[in-house]
Amino acid sequence: MKILPIEQNKQTSIFISSVEKKERVFLSSPHMTGNEMKYIHEAFETNWIAPIGPNVDKFEEELAAYVGTTGGAALSSGTAAIHLALRLLEIGSGDRVFCSSLTFVASANPILYTGAEPVFIDSEEETWNMSPIALRKAFAAADKEGHLPKAVIVVNLYGQSAKMDELMAICNEYNVPVIEDAAESLGSLYKGRKSGTIGEFGIYSFNGNKIITASSGGMLVANDLNALEKARFLGSQAKDPAPYYKHHEVGYNYRMSNVLAGIGRAQLEAIDDRVKARRKVYERYAEGFKDIPAIRFQPELEETYSNRWLSVFTLDPELTSLTPEIIKSALEAESIESRNVWNPLHQQELFKGTQFFAHGDGEAVSDNIFRHGLCLPSGSNMTVYQQMRVIEVVKGLFLQH
Ligand SMILES: *Cc1c(COP(=O)(O)O)cnc(C)c1O
């Protein structure tokens, strides 16, 4: 055993075993509450080992109550939730859907599932999310062509809410519904409202790396209960009510398992603690790097509250010769996982030939954030010591450069 002082301002110290010293630090690992097994046992004892059951119903109710929507539909993934939202808006071949460019590919893949054409919108600097200026340009161009989008998918990146008022005002002007991809922003707020509840539909993800997890899974939320009922119908093979097998439209096998919904329920009990813990992780990084002006963390817009799902910064190339790649390699050498920022979708081979609307002239804001950005380990179960290791490696690089 070796003693390492931490948080000197608190004059505390902790014992670090040599085992912990070598432990791998993950970007965002599952953080169990201990109550998960209780709900899983209930599912087993009642033999509800099925894609429906009491845990699914309760999880839908509890999540909707938490975010403040009328209801929710528990699904097999966040991607499935986006796909069903597009189906509910009757989007298909020949239609157009606007989507944030700086995001995970799962935000836009469902557009391709429907046969519609994605159009990508750049970010702005204050939230890193969809730029109202770029969105306005895209609408003006689409209007001129007489081909408006049938939906706009707005992503709330790394927990930070987009400028929803501005974006909603533009979409309302054109009477186009918004799907809020809040896969990364469960527990975040926009002007007092929960992220994911401002558009017509919101989606959450419970994948293993998200702020809470059901190992996998997703939720579609809305205030329109008929739409949610339709989502459950489409998500369970679109079986028409009939005494025999009858179908009139395409369905999917998208419902959440009752066992996994049990994990989700226990996780949801801890959401506010998880948000606080992730924000604390961010605060320690911000404190640790406060003397390095080249490091700029993702801003938190006024009147918003980010869950800080990941602590992400960009490097100012005018102030340092360090790059995200150099820092990522140095961290990896210490068995610390870090990741690049999402590679904008307008740059992907998959979406070659699609339209893109930039925020300003010159390099797109999303391209710039990608080129200079790095995501640090941010799990709510990270120890202070693990975080110290990260900070020391990064600080050490700045001393050498
Ligand atoms: C994780 C994620 C998704 C997809 O969620 P899954 O549950 O993994 O399908 C969609 N959008 C964003 C922005 C995500 O981070």
The ligand as a Gaussian input file, in Angstrom:
#p B3LYP/6-31G(d) Opt

LIG

0 1
 C      -26.113000       6.460000     -28.022000
 C      -26.717000       7.392000     -28.976000
 C      -27.776000       7.020000     -29.813000
 C      -28.252000       5.605000     -29.979000
 O      -28.702000       4.963000     -28.864000
 P      -28.671000       3.354000     -28.845000
 O      -29.492000       3.037000     -27.652000
 O      -27.251000       2.941000     -28.726000
 O      -29.299000       2.883000     -30.114000
 C      -28.354000       7.971000     -30.620000
 N      -27.914000       9.240000     -30.616000
 C      -26.891000       9.637000     -29.857000
 C      -26.466000      11.060000     -29.900000
 C      -26.237000       8.726000     -29.030000
 O      -25.182000       9.117000     -28.301000

